[in-house]
C-alpha cells in the first residue's frame, strides 16, 4: 500500500488559503471502513 498520492494531495490542500474544508459524507464514510480494514493488517 502506498500513501504518496494521498499525502501529496493533502500537502496541496495546505497551500490553499481557506478556513473551512467541506468533505462529502459518502467519502468520509468510506475512509472509516478502510481504516477498520487496515487495522487487521
N, CA, C and O atoms as a GROMACS GRO file, in nm:
protein
  164
    1UNK      N    1   0.084  -0.119   0.000
    1UNK     CA    2   0.000   0.000   0.000
    1UNK      C    3   0.088   0.124   0.000
    1UNK      O    4   0.181   0.136   0.080
    2UNK      N    5   0.059   0.215  -0.090
    2UNK     CA    6   0.138   0.338  -0.096
    2UNK      C    7   0.054   0.457  -0.056
    2UNK      O    8  -0.063   0.468  -0.095
    3UNK      N    9   0.112   0.546   0.021
    3UNK     CA   10   0.040   0.663   0.068
    3UNK      C   11   0.085   0.790  -0.003
    3UNK      O   12   0.029   0.897   0.022
    4UNK      N   13   0.183   0.782  -0.088
    4UNK     CA   14   0.239   0.901  -0.152
    4UNK      C   15   0.135   0.984  -0.227
    4UNK      O   16   0.133   1.106  -0.209
    5UNK      N   17   0.048   0.926  -0.311
    5UNK     CA   18  -0.050   1.010  -0.380
    5UNK      C   19  -0.144   1.083  -0.284
    5UNK      O   20  -0.175   1.200  -0.305
    6UNK      N   21  -0.189   1.016  -0.181
    6UNK     CA   22  -0.278   1.081  -0.084
    6UNK      C   23  -0.204   1.190  -0.010
    6UNK      O   24  -0.259   1.298   0.014
    7UNK      N   25  -0.080   1.164   0.028
    7UNK     CA   26  -0.002   1.264   0.100
    7UNK      C   27   0.020   1.387   0.015
    7UNK      O   28   0.009   1.499   0.065
    8UNK      N   29   0.052   1.370  -0.112
    8UNK     CA   30   0.076   1.485  -0.199
    8UNK      C   31  -0.051   1.567  -0.217
    8UNK      O   32  -0.045   1.689  -0.227
    9UNK      N   33  -0.166   1.501  -0.221
    9UNK     CA   34  -0.292   1.573  -0.231
    9UNK      C   35  -0.320   1.654  -0.105
    9UNK      O   36  -0.366   1.767  -0.113
   10UNK      N   37  -0.292   1.595   0.010
   10UNK     CA   38  -0.312   1.666   0.135
   10UNK      C   39  -0.214   1.783   0.148
   10UNK      O   40  -0.250   1.887   0.203
   11UNK      N   41  -0.094   1.767   0.099
   11UNK     CA   42   0.004   1.876   0.101
   11UNK      C   43  -0.046   1.993   0.017
   11UNK      O   44  -0.027   2.109   0.054
   12UNK      N   45  -0.109   1.963  -0.094
   12UNK     CA   46  -0.164   2.068  -0.180
   12UNK      C   47  -0.272   2.146  -0.105
   12UNK      O   48  -0.279   2.268  -0.118
   13UNK      N   49  -0.354   2.078  -0.028
   13UNK     CA   50  -0.460   2.146   0.047
   13UNK      C   51  -0.404   2.245   0.147
   13UNK      O   52  -0.467   2.347   0.174
   14UNK      N   53  -0.287   2.216   0.203
   14UNK     CA   54  -0.225   2.308   0.299
   14UNK      C   55  -0.190   2.441   0.236
   14UNK      O   56  -0.182   2.542   0.306
   15UNK      N   57  -0.168   2.444   0.106
   15UNK     CA   58  -0.129   2.566   0.037
   15UNK      C   59  -0.247   2.658   0.008
   15UNK      O   60  -0.228   2.775  -0.024
   16UNK      N   61  -0.368   2.606   0.018
   16UNK     CA   62  -0.487   2.685  -0.011
   16UNK      C   63  -0.519   2.779   0.105
   16UNK      O   64  -0.505   2.741   0.222
   17UNK      N   65  -0.561   2.899   0.072
   17UNK     CA   66  -0.597   2.997   0.175
   17UNK      C   67  -0.746   2.983   0.207
   17UNK      O   68  -0.829   3.063   0.163
   18UNK      N   69  -0.778   2.880   0.284
   18UNK     CA   70  -0.917   2.853   0.321
   18UNK      C   71  -0.927   2.832   0.472
   18UNK      O   72  -0.831   2.790   0.537
   19UNK      N   73  -1.044   2.862   0.526
   19UNK     CA   74  -1.069   2.841   0.668
   19UNK      C   75  -1.147   2.713   0.694
   19UNK      O   76  -1.138   2.654   0.802
   20UNK      N   77  -1.224   2.670   0.595
   20UNK     CA   78  -1.311   2.554   0.611
   20UNK      C   79  -1.301   2.466   0.488
   20UNK      O   80  -1.296   2.514   0.374
   21UNK      N   81  -1.300   2.337   0.511
   21UNK     CA   82  -1.298   2.240   0.401
   21UNK      C   83  -1.415   2.146   0.420
   21UNK      O   84  -1.425   2.076   0.521
   22UNK      N   85  -1.505   2.144   0.323
   22UNK     CA   86  -1.619   2.054   0.330
   22UNK      C   87  -1.587   1.927   0.253
   22UNK      O   88  -1.542   1.932   0.139
   23UNK      N   89  -1.611   1.814   0.317
   23UNK     CA   90  -1.586   1.684   0.255
   23UNK      C   91  -1.717   1.606   0.255
   23UNK      O   92  -1.784   1.596   0.358
   24UNK      N   93  -1.752   1.553   0.141
   24UNK     CA   94  -1.877   1.478   0.128
   24UNK      C   95  -1.881   1.360   0.224
   24UNK      O   96  -1.782   1.288   0.237
   25UNK      N   97  -1.994   1.341   0.290
   25UNK     CA   98  -2.010   1.234   0.388
   25UNK      C   99  -1.984   1.096   0.327
   25UNK      O  100  -1.929   1.009   0.394
   26UNK      N  101  -2.023   1.075   0.203
   26UNK     CA  102  -2.001   0.944   0.140
   26UNK      C  103  -1.852   0.913   0.129
   26UNK      O  104  -1.812   0.796   0.139
   27UNK      N  105  -1.769   1.014   0.109
   27UNK     CA  106  -1.624   0.992   0.104
   27UNK      C  107  -1.570   0.962   0.244
   27UNK      O  108  -1.489   0.871   0.260
   28UNK      N  109  -1.614   1.036   0.342
   28UNK     CA  110  -1.568   1.015   0.480
   28UNK      C  111  -1.611   0.877   0.530
   28UNK      O  112  -1.535   0.810   0.599
   29UNK      N  113  -1.730   0.836   0.495
   29UNK     CA  114  -1.778   0.704   0.537
   29UNK      C  115  -1.690   0.592   0.483
   29UNK      O  116  -1.666   0.493   0.552
   30UNK      N  117  -1.642   0.605   0.360
   30UNK     CA  118  -1.556   0.501   0.305
   30UNK      C  119  -1.421   0.500   0.375
   30UNK      O  120  -1.360   0.393   0.389
   31UNK      N  121  -1.372   0.614   0.419
   31UNK     CA  122  -1.246   0.618   0.492
   31UNK      C  123  -1.257   0.544   0.624
   31UNK      O  124  -1.164   0.475   0.665
   32UNK      N  125  -1.371   0.557   0.689
   32UNK     CA  126  -1.392   0.488   0.816
   32UNK      C  127  -1.384   0.337   0.796
   32UNK      O  128  -1.320   0.267   0.874
   33UNK      N  129  -1.448   0.287   0.693
   33UNK     CA  130  -1.444   0.144   0.667
   33UNK      C  131  -1.304   0.098   0.627
   33UNK      O  132  -1.261  -0.010   0.668
   34UNK      N  133  -1.235   0.175   0.551
   34UNK     CA  134  -1.099   0.140   0.511
   34UNK      C  135  -1.007   0.138   0.632
   34UNK      O  136  -0.920   0.052   0.643
   35UNK      N  137  -1.025   0.232   0.723
   35UNK     CA  138  -0.941   0.236   0.844
   35UNK      C  139  -0.966   0.111   0.928
   35UNK      O  140  -0.873   0.054   0.985
   36UNK      N  141  -1.090   0.069   0.936
   36UNK     CA  142  -1.123  -0.052   1.012
   36UNK      C  143  -1.060  -0.174   0.946
   36UNK      O  144  -1.009  -0.262   1.015
   37UNK      N  145  -1.063  -0.180   0.813
   37UNK     CA  146  -1.000  -0.291   0.741
   37UNK      C  147  -0.849  -0.289   0.760
   37UNK      O  148  -0.789  -0.395   0.777
   38UNK      N  149  -0.787  -0.175   0.758
   38UNK     CA  150  -0.642  -0.162   0.771
   38UNK      C  151  -0.594  -0.204   0.910
   38UNK      O  152  -0.480  -0.247   0.926
   39UNK      N  153  -0.680  -0.194   1.010
   39UNK     CA  154  -0.642  -0.230   1.146
   39UNK      C  155  -0.612  -0.380   1.158
   39UNK      O  156  -0.544  -0.422   1.252
   40UNK      N  157  -0.661  -0.458   1.063
   40UNK     CA  158  -0.639  -0.603   1.067
   40UNK      C  159  -0.504  -0.644   1.010
   40UNK      O  160  -0.466  -0.761   1.021
   41UNK      N  161  -0.430  -0.552   0.948
   41UNK     CA  162  -0.302  -0.586   0.884
   41UNK      C  163  -0.187  -0.554   0.971
   41UNK      O  164  -0.072  -0.576   0.933
   0.00000   0.00000   0.00000
